[in-house]
Amino acid sequence: MISAPRTRRTYSDTIAGYITGYEPTRDRFGLRTTDGREFTVHLGESVVSQIVRNLGDPPRDTSGTTRDMLAEGRYVFVYGLFYQEPGGERFEARTLTFPEESRGEYVFERPSWWVQQAAEIADFYLRAHFPDGVYDWRRFRTHVTLSGTHLPDTAGEDVRQETDTISRLVYGLATAYMLTGTERFLEAARSGTAYLREHMRVADERDGVVYWYHGIDITPSGQRKVFASEFGDDFDAIPMYEQIYALAGPTQTYRITGDPLILGDIDQTVALFERYFRDERHGGFFSHLDPITMDPRADSLRGNRSRKNWNSIGDHAPAYLINAYLATGRPDLARLLEETADTITERFPDEPDSPFVQERFHEDWTPDRTWGWQQNRAVVGHNLKIAWNLTRIRSLHDKPEYAALAERIAEVMPPVGSDQQRGGWYDVVERQAGRDGGHRLVWHDRKAWWQQEQAILAYLILAGVSGDPEHRRLAREAAAFYNAHFLDYDDGGVYFNVLANGIPYLLGTERLKGSHSMSGYHSLELCYLAAVYTGLLIGSSPLTLHFSPLPGAFPDGVLRVAPDLLPKGSIRIGQVWINDEPHADFDAEQLTVNLPVSSKPQRVRVELEPTDMRMRMSSDFDGQTVHVSIEGTVDREELQKFRHGLSEALSAGPRRVEFHLCKVTEMTRPAINELLFQRTKIGLDVDFVIADCAPDEVIHALVATDAFLLDPHHVCAE
């Protein structure tokens, strides 16, 4: 018998982990993955490195200082080559990607990071659909290419527009406006909402309900309505998730404008859920209706007959219900949120049989493990989505079972749903472990953008609520993977899928940035809530939100500005401006603004802040002078935030910088040194001026450096 010659296998891959030490003499370093495995990474002349950059930022090449950046404990992604050698495998690095500026300073934890990313993504979709800047939604196309154009086959005579795809984009645009105050985003969101109401909505006045078409076909002679779904899993049925997501964009727009027509649509669509989808006998909501009889038990539904699923129960909260409650504070919406959370905690867990929740059910809540593509499989992101949303709802209804299930999911998911070597989270896995004890991947090892979002938001809010450093570590690792691999710096927007090693996967529909599944919803929801959780719950930084209420829109003229369902008493309103003028009529603790009577829409800007924020810092640029106001304690613990605040203020290019420090209670030597360092960097032709009302010890310390001017005539505004 002749044996085949032994071959040496060479392959490329990624390792993500924490640096354990660098050996200069051997030009290598140790790397420990998130599950504790140790790797040795060899460097060489061809290695390059970079710091993760945001959309809209230039490249940040650090190849010349790579070895200086290999500090112990620093997190890094290493892409390289594995070579088989007699003593085992040798891993040689080719590219190192650092998500930290320096140890512990993750780039995506800057207050401006997610706001900037939101603006870039929103503009990508506006350019794709409305390149001339005219927001005519008749020109919207469900499919958008990688580069941000419409597919050639959607330029023909018959064009399909899907309701949910438009609604999800409207959500994203409205959300981008809330974060940035950029008027074009609001203009596009309002016109998109109007288009949905005019073309995709059916108001059944006899039954008092609203339902939404699957979509419309635009033809040379007009429009052809598409009533029942024509998406594969839901063909010829009315799926509840399509009705739910039809509300996503309008509801977010309602938060901003208070348009009563939108609120009417929300209420009447919920009435549709109650009248036709609700199971009065066993509880919960059915997943599909027959389009003719509106019967969830009709034989025509085949595999969807008398079924319930994750989407028909759990998707209410994130898609529209939490946002509708935030805008109105209504008890009926709060009760529906409580009901969905109660149903999830009661019906979905499946331990000890599986660490993953059960997602599909028959009418009597018997698990359905034979349905379509899902069979007995788990969608990793749905588990994380439950942990995220139960934690949100817990701030409204503080039930121990919500916290217990959220924490349990957060505990068990990493080893069964995440990539412990490369970072990131998988897609669909087998709910039952195989003979080796692992949960096999069903189709591939690719990672979808929306599942990364669920991981980031789940661990961020859990870290913010519990203070558990393990939650924060997992949130950082998930955000690092997403920002390192999903941002498309060439064409804009984010990729649908990446390979396990983080390289974009660009085949088939996963090459697109607009499709039945992707439309700017998850990526912009991530930007918004990551900014909320990072700033207000974890990073102790203020967050500015923007609103544009219509005249008399909100009952009693009260605008509710809570950014999300957060623990009671954790945040407050710091400042409010209406039409760029300071406004003092607000309830800081209740998170409400009393609007003045007006015959025109008003521009409302609200600065929210953590209740226990140790240092408050804000800046304002008038074209010549940057006014920097600082309150509280400026010590080593606040140094990173202080540094970033200074950098952002000075980036405006002022001729003069005035520091208003009358409310500073303490400024330690590292903070003073940071001021001196920044003063040196900006140059001697820019004056650094200290107002004379600052505490004596602070004034003396700063003036003693001989780098600051003291203005005895300029006092701090009370």
C-alpha positions, 0 to 999 in steps of 0.5 A: 500500500502506497501512502499519499505524501504528507502535505503541509497545510497553509491557511489564513485566519484571524485571532482576537484577544488580549496581549499577554506580553511582547518579546522584542528579541524574538519579535513575537507576542502572546495573545489570549483569546476570550475563552482563555486559549494562548497563541504566539503571534510572530511578527515580521517586516511585512506586518502592518497595523491600524487603529479602527476608524469611523465612517467618514474618517481617514485611515489610521495607519500605525505600522511604524509604531506597531511594536510600541503598541503591544502593551499587555492587556490591550485588545487586538485583531490579528490577521495572518497565516498559519504554517504547519511545522515539525513542532506544530503550527506557527502563526505569522501576523500580516495585519493588526487592528487595534480598537483602542487608542491606548490601553482601555481607551476604545475608540467607539466609547467616545461621545461623538463616535456613534453620532458620526456613524449615524450621520454617515449611514443615513447619508449613504441611504439618502444618496442611494435613493435620492441622489438629487436631494429630492425625497420623492419616495416613488423612486425608492427601490427595495434593493440597493447595491454595495456601492449605493445605487439601484440595481439595473433590474429595478430601473425597468417598468415594474418595480416592487416597493416593500412596505417594511423596507421603507418603514425601516429606512424611515426609522433609521432616518428619524433616528439619525435626526434625533442624534444629529439634528440634521434637517434633511434626515427629518425631511426624508423621514416625514416624507417617507411616513407620508408615503407609507400612509398614502400608498401602503396603508388601509384604514378599515373604518368599519372594524376600526383597524389599520393594516398595511400592504406587503408592498406595491408594484409601480407600473407604467399605468400606476400602482398595483397593491400587493396585499398578502406577503410574497416573501418565501416563508410567508407567501400568500399570508399576512405575517404579523412581523410585517404589520409590526415593522410597518409601524417602526418608521412612523412611530420613531417619526411620531416621537419627534413630531407628535403628528396625531395622524401617526398616533392614530395609525399606531392605535388602529394597527394595535387594534388589528393585532388585538382583533385578529392576531390575538389568541384569546384562549391560550394567550399571545399572538398568532404569527400569520393570518389568511388574507381572505378570512383573517383566520389564523387557523385557516388550512390555507396557511399550511405550515403557518397555521395556528402558529406563534413565533418569536416575531409575533411576540417579541418584536413588538417591543423594539420595533414600535411599542417601546418608542410609542410608550416613550412618546406618550407614557400611556398605561395601555402601551405599558401593559402590552409591553409587560404582557410580551415580557411575561409571555417570553419569560414564561414560554420561551426558556428551554433549559435544561434541554437547550441553552437557547430559547424556543422560538416557534410554537403551536397554538397551545404553546407546544414547541414546533420543532419541524417548521420550515428552515428553522426545524430545531435550530436557534437564531443566536441574535434572537436570544440576545435580543430577548436579554436586551429587551427584557432589561429595557422593559424591567426599567418600567416593570421591575420583575425579578424574572425579567432580570433572571432570564436576561442575566441567564441568557447573557451568561450562557450565550458566549460559549454557544453563540459567539466565535471565541477565537476571532470575535463576533457572533454567529447566525443559526446553530443547532439548539441541541448539542452534538456528540462533541458537546458543541452546537453545530453551525447550520449553514455557514460560519458567517456573521450578520450585521444585525446579530452583532447589533443584538450582542452589543446592545444586550451587553451594553445595557446589562453593563450599564444596569448591573455594573458587571465588568464581564458584561462590559468586556463582552460589549466592548469585544462585540463593538470592536468586532463590528467596528473593525469589520463591518464598516465600508470605508470605500462605498459607505454604509455597513456590510450585510455579512462577513466571513468568520475571519472578518472579511466581507462576504459579497455574494448574492443578496448578501452583497446588497445594502438594501434588500428585504432584510436590510434597510438602515434599521439595525445599523442606525438603531445600534448607533442610537442606543449604543450612544445612549447606553455608552454615554448615559449608563456607562461613560457618564457623558451627556447626550444631546437629542433633537425633536421637532414637534408640530404645533399643538401635537402633543397633549397638554404641550408636553414633549417626552424626551426619555431616550429609552427605557432606562432605570428610574432616576438614572438620568435627568435633563441638563439643558433645553433649547427651543429654536436655539434659545435657552428654555427653562420650562422643563421637568429634569427628573420626569424627562419632560419639556413644556412647549411654548404655544407656537403656530410653527414646528419648533426645533427642540434640543435637549441635553440629557445627563447621568444623574450622578455625573461627576464631571460635566463639560460642554463647549460652544464655538462662536466663530472665534472663541470656544467657550469651555464650561466645566463642572464637578471633579476633574481627576484621573478617573475623568481624565479620558473624558476630559481629554476627548472633550478638550480635543473636540472643542479645540478641533473647531480651530478657535483663535481664543479658548475661554475656560469657565471653571466656577463650578469646578470642585477639584482639578487634580495635577493630571488634569492640569497637565492635560490642559498644559499639554493641549495648550502647547499643541494648539500653538502660541497664537491661540489664547487660553483664558481662565475666567477669574471666578474659578476656585483660587487653588485652580487659578493659582495652579494654572497661572503658575504654569505661565501658559494661561491668561487670567481675565479678571473682568470676565466672570462665569455666567450663573 
